[in-house]
Amino acid sequence: MQVLYVSGYSEDAVARQGVFSAHTPFLQKPFTPKDLAGKVREVLDG
């Protein structure tokens, strides 16, 4: 199963807390529909 994490926190802040590695798919809020679609495509293409 592919997972995309979305948060209002920055990627650096989340990674520093050890929530996930730097290579985990992540999208920071706020984002546009185009950003979301692009990241979902990136995750699905693996």
N, C-alpha and C positions, 0 to 999 in steps of 0.2 A: 504494500500500500504506500503510495506517495503522500507526503504530508507537506503542507506549506504553512509555516508559522507567520502570524500577523500580530503586530503589537504597536502600541503608541510609543514604546521605548525605542531608543536607537539600537542598531545592531551591535554596536560596541558595548553599550550598557548591558544588554542581555547576555552577550558572550562573556563579559567579565564576571557575571554572576554564575557562570557555569551551567546555564540553562541548556545550551546546546553548543556544538562546535561551530567554527567559522564557516564550515562547508554546508551547514544545514540551510535548506531553502527558507528565506525570510523576506517579508515585505513589511516595511515600516509605514504606519499611518501618518498622515493622510496619503492616500494614493488615488490615482485616477483609474477609471475603468480600463484604459489602455495599459496602464502599469500592471493591473491585476491580470488582465488577459495575457500579457507578455510573460509574467512570472509563472502563471499556471501552465502555459505552453512550455516554458523552460523546464519546469518540474516534470511534466508528462514526457517530454522528450528525453529526460534523464541524462 
